[in-house]
Amino acid sequence: MENQAKKNILRSIPAVDEVLNQPSIQELIVVFSRKLVLTIIREELENLRKKILAQEAVSFLNRETNLKILVDQIAQKAKNNTLLHLRKVINGTGIIIHTNLGRAPLLSRAVENIGGVAEAYCNLEYELEKGERGSRYMHVEKILKELSGAESALVVNNNAAAVLVVLNTLAQGHEVIVSRGELIEIGGSFRLPDIMRQSGCVLKEVGTTNKTKLSDYEQAISQETRLFLTAHTSNYRILGFTEQVVLKDLVGLGRTFNIPVMKDLGSGNFVDLAPYGLEDEPTVMETISSGVDVVTFSGDKLLGGPQAGIIVGKQRYLDAIKQNPLLRALRVDKLTLAALEVTLREYFDPEKAVQSIPVLEMLTVTQEELKKKAKTLFRQITRKAKDAYEMSVEKDFSQAGGGSLPLQTLPTWVVTLIPRSFSVAELDKRLRKHHPPIVARINQERLLIDVRTVFAHEMPIISEALERVA
Ligand SMILES: *Cc1c(COP(=O)(O)O)cnc(C)c1O
């Protein structure tokens, strides 16, 4: 480009004041701040200048059109700038306990209680009756004891922390006996052998991958044995020619040799899910009543609460754990306790819990309801963006996720979409960039939205988004 031509284009770039005086920029200043908008205007004008100098085209000679484009860009940037990084998304994947999407959505009263406790001071470690220092663990201990039937209870940051602190307290520097069939890995970063090493215990594996007998445990007992650990194989099953030790028998063996038994339940739940046609996951009550000394489980898997690690069991072991200095590093915060207390209280009426706790509601919702929901979404999208997509309502399968119910097939209903004028991958990308972002599933060159994990109030947002992104 000739110098004179370049100069002419550069001269056509509007001044900061001219951009600032555009009516829509004035509106932006009201919503955001003058300072932010001004900074963005300067950045955008500078970008423009650089692009022209680098000859990446951008003629500004058609002023009116170009000014409009510039103003739109500035508005978009201002909006993006104020968006928080961690934010709500719509889960159209059908994976209920989706670790990447934050696991369990909380019931609304739990959310309200977080706000209530957070916006002021609270009695986190203060006994109101006595007017003296209290323990943060007191708020949910009684409820956990009543629900589980255990003598004592404690809550830490997550279940990995729960396993760590139990092992460290009961067996540091000594041996823990575990079946080879239960050396689990949960989502990459939780591997039982690694946690054991970190807790300072020596792992003593017994049996084989598919068969472990009570005699295997018995033969492995030595002077160094401090604990039998059994882990619920949450996210896999060993099928076929198998043998596992019945928990009661292991407890019996422990009694004989004075060795405590710990069970890592993983996804602990307080409701028997079998009547809802779901896989028979052991409940916390069942596990405690089989005589196990210490049980650990997550707060945000099937329990449907906030991220937490719950430890229930015999008083003498829990008392020892409560004395462990490590607990200070793993301690649960007040916001978690605020949500956990509300969630746990729901379980005093299990039938109500299945309705009110989102994770359980999504797990137990009927086929008819899912079909109705999918048809409603289909209709809403049709109304908004009929011409943009090839659509259908079909049967498919959801997943429990979160390393729970690994073999469970959850028949569901999905809305399938194929954009008429762009690719499925592009649609997926546009939906992820939408506000709020919508995360769906791609299957055989179609985008699927599983209505199981979509809240009713989110359906109009989805249909509007599909209209906008097309
Ligand atoms: C999920 C799981 C864990 C880890 O629990 P987090 O709450 O994610 O820390 C540990 N053990 C088992 C058996 C699990 O299923």
The ligand as a Gaussian input file, in Angstrom:
#p B3LYP/6-31G(d) Opt

LIG

0 1
 C      -15.262000     -40.765000      44.518000
 C      -14.539000     -41.669000      45.379000
 C      -13.462000     -41.210000      46.151000
 C      -13.008000     -39.781000      46.112000
 O      -14.001000     -38.949000      46.657000
 P      -13.916000     -37.349000      46.464000
 O      -15.089000     -36.836000      47.243000
 O      -14.009000     -37.102000      45.005000
 O      -12.625000     -36.905000      47.049000
 C      -12.822000     -42.112000      46.949000
 N      -13.193000     -43.396000      47.002000
 C      -14.209000     -43.881000      46.268000
 C      -14.576000     -45.338000      46.388000
 C      -14.940000     -43.037000      45.426000
 O      -15.947000     -43.501000      44.710000

